[in-house]
Amino acid sequence: MVREPRAAPAEFALEPPDTTEITVWDSSAETRYMVLPRRFRRARTARGRNSRPHSSPVTR
């Protein structure tokens, strides 16, 4: 498991609420899997605007 799971969504400009439980597994150095219980807001950019929203969830 990842030591700081809350840092993983930040790498993708995502900001989950503090009440959201996050567990992240690294399956290899190149692949990381995250299971999130629901959609949440994207983090704000440096200019104070939301970055481009996701059009739909990505699944594999």
N, CA, C and O atoms as a GROMACS GRO file, in nm:
protein
  240
    1MET      N    1   0.083  -0.119   0.000
    1MET     CA    2   0.000   0.000   0.000
    1MET      C    3   0.087   0.125   0.000
    1MET      O    4   0.206   0.120   0.033
    2VAL      N    5   0.028   0.234  -0.036
    2VAL     CA    6   0.096   0.363  -0.042
    2VAL      C    7   0.097   0.426   0.097
    2VAL      O    8  -0.003   0.418   0.169
    3ARG      N    9   0.206   0.486   0.136
    3ARG     CA   10   0.217   0.545   0.270
    3ARG      C   11   0.122   0.662   0.292
    3ARG      O   12   0.063   0.674   0.399
    4GLU      N   13   0.107   0.748   0.192
    4GLU     CA   14   0.021   0.866   0.204
    4GLU      C   15  -0.088   0.860   0.097
    4GLU      O   16  -0.074   0.924  -0.007
    5PRO      N   17  -0.196   0.785   0.120
    5PRO     CA   18  -0.298   0.770   0.017
    5PRO      C   19  -0.365   0.901  -0.023
    5PRO      O   20  -0.415   0.911  -0.136
    6ARG      N   21  -0.369   1.000   0.064
    6ARG     CA   22  -0.433   1.127   0.028
    6ARG      C   23  -0.350   1.205  -0.073
    6ARG      O   24  -0.403   1.293  -0.141
    7ALA      N   25  -0.222   1.174  -0.085
    7ALA     CA   26  -0.138   1.243  -0.183
    7ALA      C   27  -0.163   1.191  -0.325
    7ALA      O   28  -0.141   1.265  -0.421
    8ALA      N   29  -0.208   1.067  -0.339
    8ALA     CA   30  -0.229   1.009  -0.473
    8ALA      C   31  -0.334   1.084  -0.554
    8ALA      O   32  -0.307   1.116  -0.670
    9PRO      N   33  -0.454   1.115  -0.501
    9PRO     CA   34  -0.550   1.191  -0.580
    9PRO      C   35  -0.499   1.330  -0.617
    9PRO      O   36  -0.534   1.383  -0.723
   10ALA      N   37  -0.418   1.390  -0.531
   10ALA     CA   38  -0.364   1.523  -0.561
   10ALA      C   39  -0.277   1.521  -0.686
   10ALA      O   40  -0.267   1.622  -0.755
   11GLU      N   41  -0.214   1.407  -0.715
   11GLU     CA   42  -0.134   1.394  -0.836
   11GLU      C   43  -0.220   1.407  -0.962
   11GLU      O   44  -0.168   1.437  -1.070
   12PHE      N   45  -0.350   1.386  -0.948
   12PHE     CA   46  -0.443   1.396  -1.060
   12PHE      C   47  -0.535   1.517  -1.046
   12PHE      O   48  -0.641   1.522  -1.110
   13ALA      N   49  -0.496   1.613  -0.964
   13ALA     CA   50  -0.573   1.736  -0.939
   13ALA      C   51  -0.711   1.707  -0.882
   13ALA      O   52  -0.808   1.775  -0.915
   14LEU      N   53  -0.721   1.606  -0.796
   14LEU     CA   54  -0.846   1.572  -0.730
   14LEU      C   55  -0.834   1.604  -0.582
   14LEU      O   56  -0.728   1.587  -0.522
   15GLU      N   57  -0.944   1.651  -0.524
   15GLU     CA   58  -0.944   1.691  -0.383
   15GLU      C   59  -1.064   1.626  -0.313
   15GLU      O   60  -1.171   1.686  -0.308
   16PRO      N   61  -1.047   1.505  -0.258
   16PRO     CA   62  -1.158   1.440  -0.189
   16PRO      C   63  -1.185   1.505  -0.054
   16PRO      O   64  -1.093   1.559   0.008
   17PRO      N   65  -1.310   1.502  -0.008
   17PRO     CA   66  -1.341   1.555   0.125
   17PRO      C   67  -1.267   1.475   0.232
   17PRO      O   68  -1.233   1.358   0.210
   18ASP      N   69  -1.242   1.536   0.346
   18ASP     CA   70  -1.171   1.468   0.454
   18ASP      C   71  -1.244   1.343   0.503
   18ASP      O   72  -1.182   1.254   0.560
   19THR      N   73  -1.373   1.336   0.481
   19THR     CA   74  -1.452   1.221   0.527
   19THR      C   75  -1.443   1.102   0.432
   19THR      O   76  -1.495   0.995   0.463
   20THR      N   77  -1.378   1.119   0.316
   20THR     CA   78  -1.366   1.011   0.218
   20THR      C   79  -1.248   0.922   0.252
   20THR      O   80  -1.136   0.970   0.267
   21GLU      N   81  -1.274   0.792   0.265
   21GLU     CA   82  -1.167   0.696   0.290
   21GLU      C   83  -1.101   0.662   0.157
   21GLU      O   84  -1.170   0.631   0.059
   22ILE      N   85  -0.969   0.667   0.153
   22ILE     CA   86  -0.895   0.639   0.030
   22ILE      C   87  -0.794   0.530   0.059
   22ILE      O   88  -0.718   0.538   0.156
   23THR      N   89  -0.793   0.428  -0.025
   23THR     CA   90  -0.693   0.323  -0.018
   23THR      C   91  -0.631   0.311  -0.156
   23THR      O   92  -0.702   0.302  -0.255
   24VAL      N   93  -0.499   0.311  -0.163
   24VAL     CA   94  -0.429   0.306  -0.291
   24VAL      C   95  -0.331   0.190  -0.288
   24VAL      O   96  -0.258   0.172  -0.190
   25TRP      N   97  -0.330   0.111  -0.395
   25TRP     CA   98  -0.236   0.000  -0.409
   25TRP      C   99  -0.146   0.027  -0.528
   25TRP      O  100  -0.195   0.062  -0.635
   26ASP      N  101  -0.016   0.010  -0.509
   26ASP     CA  102   0.078   0.015  -0.621
   26ASP      C  103   0.098  -0.128  -0.667
   26ASP      O  104   0.147  -0.211  -0.590
   27SER      N  105   0.062  -0.158  -0.791
   27SER     CA  106   0.083  -0.294  -0.840
   27SER      C  107   0.219  -0.305  -0.907
   27SER      O  108   0.274  -0.414  -0.919
   28SER      N  109   0.273  -0.193  -0.951
   28SER     CA  110   0.408  -0.187  -1.006
   28SER      C  111   0.454  -0.042  -0.999
   28SER      O  112   0.380   0.045  -0.955
   29ALA      N  113   0.576  -0.017  -1.042
   29ALA     CA  114   0.627   0.120  -1.039
   29ALA      C  115   0.551   0.210  -1.136
   29ALA      O  116   0.548   0.332  -1.116
   30GLU      N  117   0.489   0.152  -1.240
   30GLU     CA  118   0.420   0.232  -1.340
   30GLU      C  119   0.269   0.236  -1.324
   30GLU      O  120   0.204   0.322  -1.382
   31THR      N  121   0.212   0.144  -1.245
   31THR     CA  122   0.067   0.132  -1.236
   31THR      C  123   0.021   0.152  -1.093
   31THR      O  124   0.077   0.095  -1.000
   32ARG      N  125  -0.083   0.234  -1.077
   32ARG     CA  126  -0.140   0.259  -0.944
   32ARG      C  127  -0.291   0.249  -0.957
   32ARG      O  128  -0.349   0.308  -1.048
   33TYR      N  129  -0.356   0.177  -0.866
   33TYR     CA  130  -0.501   0.162  -0.867
   33TYR      C  131  -0.560   0.235  -0.748
   33TYR      O  132  -0.511   0.224  -0.636
   34MET      N  133  -0.668   0.311  -0.774
   34MET     CA  134  -0.740   0.379  -0.667
   34MET      C  135  -0.887   0.342  -0.678
   34MET      O  136  -0.943   0.340  -0.788
   35VAL      N  137  -0.948   0.314  -0.565
   35VAL     CA  138  -1.091   0.289  -0.560
   35VAL      C  139  -1.152   0.401  -0.478
   35VAL      O  140  -1.126   0.414  -0.358
   36LEU      N  141  -1.235   0.481  -0.543
   36LEU     CA  142  -1.297   0.595  -0.477
   36LEU      C  143  -1.446   0.571  -0.468
   36LEU      O  144  -1.506   0.524  -0.565
   37PRO      N  145  -1.510   0.601  -0.355
   37PRO     CA  146  -1.650   0.569  -0.337
   37PRO      C  147  -1.747   0.652  -0.419
   37PRO      O  148  -1.859   0.607  -0.444
   38ARG      N  149  -1.709   0.772  -0.462
   38ARG     CA  150  -1.800   0.857  -0.540
   38ARG      C  151  -1.718   0.968  -0.604
   38ARG      O  152  -1.600   0.985  -0.575
   39ARG      N  153  -1.782   1.041  -0.692
   39ARG     CA  154  -1.714   1.152  -0.757
   39ARG      C  155  -1.707   1.270  -0.661
   39ARG      O  156  -1.795   1.289  -0.577
   40PHE      N  157  -1.602   1.349  -0.673
   40PHE     CA  158  -1.588   1.468  -0.591
   40PHE      C  159  -1.524   1.577  -0.675
   40PHE      O  160  -1.480   1.553  -0.787
   41ARG      N  161  -1.520   1.698  -0.620
   41ARG     CA  162  -1.471   1.814  -0.694
   41ARG      C  163  -1.323   1.803  -0.725
   41ARG      O  164  -1.246   1.745  -0.649
   42ARG      N  165  -1.285   1.859  -0.839
   42ARG     CA  166  -1.144   1.868  -0.873
   42ARG      C  167  -1.082   1.983  -0.795
   42ARG      O  168  -1.151   2.078  -0.759
   43ALA      N  169  -0.953   1.975  -0.770
   43ALA     CA  170  -0.883   2.081  -0.699
   43ALA      C  171  -0.880   2.207  -0.785
   43ALA      O  172  -0.884   2.201  -0.908
   44ARG      N  173  -0.873   2.320  -0.719
   44ARG     CA  174  -0.866   2.446  -0.793
   44ARG      C  175  -0.725   2.469  -0.846
   44ARG      O  176  -0.627   2.430  -0.782
   45THR      N  177  -0.716   2.531  -0.961
   45THR     CA  178  -0.586   2.562  -1.019
   45THR      C  179  -0.529   2.685  -0.950
   45THR      O  180  -0.595   2.747  -0.866
   46ALA      N  181  -0.408   2.721  -0.984
   46ALA     CA  182  -0.342   2.837  -0.923
   46ALA      C  183  -0.420   2.966  -0.951
   46ALA      O  184  -0.411   3.061  -0.873
   47ARG      N  185  -0.495   2.970  -1.059
   47ARG     CA  186  -0.572   3.089  -1.092
   47ARG      C  187  -0.708   3.092  -1.022
   47ARG      O  188  -0.785   3.186  -1.042
   48GLY      N  189  -0.738   2.992  -0.941
   48GLY     CA  190  -0.863   2.991  -0.867
   48GLY      C  191  -0.980   2.931  -0.942
   48GLY      O  192  -1.092   2.930  -0.890
   49ARG      N  193  -0.957   2.880  -1.063
   49ARG     CA  194  -1.065   2.817  -1.139
   49ARG      C  195  -1.047   2.666  -1.137
   49ARG      O  196  -0.935   2.616  -1.126
   50ASN      N  197  -1.156   2.595  -1.149
   50ASN     CA  198  -1.146   2.451  -1.159
   50ASN      C  199  -1.084   2.414  -1.292
   50ASN      O  200  -1.113   2.477  -1.394
   51SER      N  201  -1.000   2.312  -1.291
   51SER     CA  202  -0.946   2.264  -1.416
   51SER      C  203  -1.056   2.191  -1.492
   51SER      O  204  -1.165   2.171  -1.438
   52ARG      N  205  -1.029   2.151  -1.614
   52ARG     CA  206  -1.130   2.088  -1.699
   52ARG      C  207  -1.195   1.969  -1.628
   52ARG      O  208  -1.123   1.880  -1.584
   53PRO      N  209  -1.326   1.964  -1.615
   53PRO     CA  210  -1.393   1.853  -1.545
   53PRO      C  211  -1.388   1.725  -1.628
   53PRO      O  212  -1.379   1.728  -1.750
   54HIS      N  213  -1.395   1.613  -1.558
   54HIS     CA  214  -1.403   1.484  -1.626
   54HIS      C  215  -1.537   1.472  -1.694
   54HIS      O  216  -1.639   1.512  -1.638
   55SER      N  217  -1.539   1.416  -1.813
   55SER     CA  218  -1.666   1.398  -1.882
   55SER      C  219  -1.736   1.272  -1.831
   55SER      O  220  -1.858   1.266  -1.828
   56SER      N  221  -1.659   1.172  -1.792
   56SER     CA  222  -1.717   1.049  -1.738
   56SER      C  223  -1.609   0.976  -1.658
   56SER      O  224  -1.490   0.997  -1.682
   57PRO      N  225  -1.648   0.890  -1.565
   57PRO     CA  226  -1.549   0.815  -1.488
   57PRO      C  227  -1.470   0.722  -1.579
   57PRO      O  228  -1.521   0.673  -1.680
   58VAL      N  229  -1.346   0.698  -1.543
   58VAL     CA  230  -1.260   0.606  -1.618
   58VAL      C  231  -1.255   0.475  -1.542
   58VAL      O  232  -1.225   0.474  -1.422
   59THR      N  233  -1.283   0.366  -1.610
   59THR     CA  234  -1.277   0.234  -1.546
   59THR      C  235  -1.196   0.140  -1.634
   59THR      O  236  -1.181   0.164  -1.754
   60ARG      N  237  -1.146   0.037  -1.576
   60ARG     CA  238  -1.073  -0.066  -1.649
   60ARG      C  239  -1.122  -0.201  -1.608
   60ARG      O  240  -1.073  -0.302  -1.658
   0.00000   0.00000   0.00000
